[in-house]
């Protein structure tokens, strides 16, 4: 049986999730990561984690299709038994997401429902289904956004779902406290990744504008977020619970 703790990172094949997986491995934590459609990218992250001396597995999961969740959870349980000789894991990191900015008056029900499923309803019920397999003393870490604190026109749907996640996180902290499981939510600011069709990365003028809003005069990188998530999975963070932790360089103070 492995003595390493195990983290499950949804959306771990790229961007923030990839950096989370790598930083968890640097802390001596094994990783199960999910990917939606880029199996090759997920396999590269597995290799990187293994090169750091930890075990890793990549499993396919489309967060938008809740009908797949039962089969996915069974796959997680089977993987835990076959690779780690256990039926529990320690850290659930609900990172997978989609991006998109649409002005309020142009939002369609289809767009709304997709964001609802991926960013709130899906996370809600996936967490519920995985909860029996989270070790006593484990952690649940959700991901929010700076735009629940400050307004960025066009993000009414995305930010509303993340606002719901912030409330849910407090309830998870309260209701899982008896098992010693903490729940926190990390809120990144603008980040240069391929998220939302790499809107920030591909737009130097937007980067310049967003940088001007930060006291540190830059936008974030994935490497600014992964270490914070990994820290929350260490004993040093055991007393942080039910908190929204904004990791945004002080934007819009």
C-alpha positions in Angstrom: 0.0 0.0 0.0 1.3 3.5 -0.9 2.2 5.7 2.0 1.7 8.8 -0.2 -1.4 10.8 0.0 -3.5 11.0 -3.1 -5.1 14.0 -4.8 -7.8 14.0 -7.4 -7.6 17.0 -9.7 -10.3 17.6 -12.3 -9.1 19.3 -15.4 -5.5 18.4 -14.7 -4.2 18.1 -18.2 -3.5 21.8 -18.8 -3.4 25.3 -17.4 -4.1 25.7 -13.7 -4.9 22.0 -13.2 -1.6 20.9 -14.7 0.4 23.3 -12.5 -1.6 22.1 -9.4 -0.8 18.4 -10.3 2.9 19.2 -10.6 3.1 21.2 -7.4 1.2 18.5 -5.5 3.8 16.0 -6.7 6.6 18.3 -5.5 4.9 18.0 -2.0 5.1 14.2 -2.2 1.5 13.7 -3.2 0.3 11.2 -5.8 -2.2 12.4 -8.4 -5.3 11.2 -10.2 -6.1 13.8 -12.9 -8.9 14.1 -15.3 -9.0 15.4 -18.9 -11.9 16.1 -21.2 -10.6 15.3 -24.6 -6.8 15.8 -24.7 -5.4 12.4 -23.7 -1.9 13.2 -25.0 -1.6 16.3 -22.8 -2.9 14.4 -19.8 -0.3 11.7 -20.4 2.5 14.3 -20.4 1.3 15.6 -17.0 1.4 12.0 -15.7 5.0 11.6 -17.0 6.0 14.9 -15.3 4.5 13.8 -12.0 6.2 10.4 -12.2 9.5 12.2 -13.0 9.1 13.9 -9.7 8.9 10.6 -7.9 5.1 10.3 -7.5 2.5 8.0 -9.0 -0.2 9.4 -11.3 -3.1 8.3 -13.4 -5.2 10.2 -16.0 -8.9 9.4 -16.3 -11.3 10.9 -18.9 -14.2 12.9 -17.6 -16.6 15.3 -19.3 -17.9 17.5 -16.5 -20.8 18.8 -18.6 -22.4 15.3 -18.8 -23.7 14.4 -15.3 -24.9 11.0 -16.5 -21.3 9.9 -16.8 -20.5 10.5 -13.1 -21.4 7.2 -11.6 -19.2 5.3 -14.1 -16.4 7.8 -13.4 -16.6 7.3 -9.7 -16.5 3.6 -10.1 -13.4 4.1 -12.3 -11.8 6.1 -9.5 -12.5 3.4 -7.0 -11.1 0.7 -9.2 -8.0 2.8 -9.9 -7.4 3.4 -6.2 -7.6 -0.3 -5.5 -5.5 -1.5 -8.4 -2.7 1.2 -8.2 -2.7 2.1 -4.6 -4.3 -0.8 -2.8 -6.8 1.5 -1.1 -10.4 2.6 -1.4 -9.9 6.2 -0.3 -8.1 9.4 -1.5 -7.2 12.5 0.5 -7.7 15.7 -1.6 -10.5 16.5 -4.0 -9.6 19.6 -6.2 -12.5 20.7 -8.3 -10.7 22.6 -10.9 -12.2 21.7 -14.3 -13.9 24.5 -16.0 -14.9 26.3 -19.2 -14.5 30.0 -20.0 -16.6 32.5 -21.9 -17.8 36.1 -21.6 -21.2 37.0 -23.0 -23.0 40.3 -22.4 -26.0 39.8 -20.1 -28.6 40.6 -22.8 -27.1 38.0 -25.2 -26.9 35.0 -22.8 -28.9 32.0 -24.0 -30.4 29.3 -21.9 -28.1 26.8 -23.5 -25.0 28.8 -22.6 -26.3 29.3 -19.0 -27.1 25.6 -18.6 -23.6 24.5 -19.9 -21.9 26.8 -17.3 -24.3 25.6 -14.6 -23.5 22.0 -15.2 -19.7 22.4 -15.5 -19.2 25.0 -12.7 -21.8 24.4 -10.1 -24.3 21.5 -10.5 -21.6 19.2 -11.8 -19.2 20.1 -9.0 -22.0 19.7 -6.5 -23.0 16.2 -7.4 -19.5 14.9 -8.3 -18.3 16.0 -4.8 -21.4 14.3 -3.3 -20.6 11.0 -5.2 -16.9 11.1 -4.3 -17.4 12.2 -0.7 -17.6 8.6 0.7 -14.1 7.9 -0.7 -12.4 11.0 0.8 -10.2 10.1 3.8 -10.9 11.4 7.2 -8.7 14.5 7.6 -8.8 15.2 3.9 -9.4 18.4 1.9 -11.8 19.7 -0.6 -10.5 22.6 -2.6 -12.8 24.4 -5.1 -11.9 27.1 -7.6 -13.6 30.5 -7.9 -12.7 33.7 -9.6 -11.7 37.3 -8.7 -14.9 38.3 -10.6 -17.1 37.4 -7.6 -15.5 40.3 -5.8 -15.2 42.8 -8.7 -17.3 43.0 -11.8 -16.1 42.3 -15.3 -18.9 42.9 -17.8 -19.7 39.8 -19.8 -19.0 37.4 -16.9 -22.4 37.4 -15.2 -23.0 33.7 -15.8 -19.5 32.5 -15.0 -19.2 34.7 -11.9 -22.7 33.8 -10.6 -21.8 30.1 -10.8 -18.5 30.7 -8.9 -20.4 32.8 -6.3 -22.6 29.7 -5.8 -19.5 27.6 -5.3 -18.2 30.1 -2.7 -21.4 29.5 -0.6 -21.3 25.8 -1.2 -17.7 25.7 0.1 -18.8 27.0 3.5 -21.5 24.4 3.7 -19.0 21.6 2.8 -16.7 22.9 5.5 -19.5 22.7 8.0 -21.0 19.4 7.0 -17.7 17.5 6.6 -16.1 18.9 9.7 -17.1 15.8 11.7 -14.7 13.8 9.4 -12.0 16.3 9.9 -12.3 17.3 6.2 -11.7 21.0 5.5 -13.1 22.9 2.5 -11.7 26.0 1.0 -12.0 27.9 -2.3 -9.2 29.6 -4.2 -10.1 32.6 -6.4 -7.5 33.4 -9.1 -7.4 36.7 -10.9 -6.6 37.1 -14.6 -4.2 34.3 -15.6 -2.2 33.8 -18.8 -3.3 30.3 -19.9 -5.2 28.8 -22.8 -8.4 29.1 -20.7 -11.3 30.8 -22.5 -9.5 30.4 -25.9 -6.4 32.0 -24.4 -8.1 35.4 -24.4 -5.6 37.0 -22.1 -2.5 35.3 -23.5 -3.4 36.3 -27.1 -4.2 39.9 -26.4 -1.2 42.0 -25.4 -3.4 45.2 -25.0 -5.7 43.3 -22.6 -2.7 42.0 -20.7 -1.4 45.5 -20.4 -4.7 46.8 -19.1 -5.2 44.0 -16.6 -1.6 44.4 -15.4 -2.3 48.1 -14.7 -5.1 47.1 -12.3 -2.6 45.2 -10.1 -0.2 46.7 -7.6 2.4 44.2 -8.9 1.8 45.4 -12.5 1.4 42.0 -14.1 -1.2 39.4 -14.7 -1.0 36.0 -13.1 0.6 32.8 -14.3 -0.5 29.2 -13.7 2.6 28.9 -11.5 1.1 31.5 -9.1 -1.9 29.3 -8.3 -0.6 25.7 -8.2 1.6 26.2 -5.2 -1.2 27.7 -3.2 -3.5 24.7 -3.9 -0.6 22.4 -3.0 0.0 24.3 0.3 -3.7 23.8 1.2 -3.1 20.1 1.0 -0.3 20.2 3.6 -0.4 19.9 7.4 0.6 23.6 7.5 -2.8 24.5 6.2 -4.8 22.3 8.4 -6.5 25.2 10.3 -7.7 27.0 7.2 -11.3 26.1 6.7 -14.3 27.5 5.0 -12.3 30.3 3.4 -12.3 32.1 0.1 -8.6 32.7 -0.7 -8.1 35.2 -3.5 -4.8 34.7 -5.3 -4.9 37.6 -7.7 -1.9 39.8 -6.9 -4.1 42.4 -5.3 -6.0 43.3 -8.4 -8.6 46.1 -8.0 -7.8 46.9 -4.4 
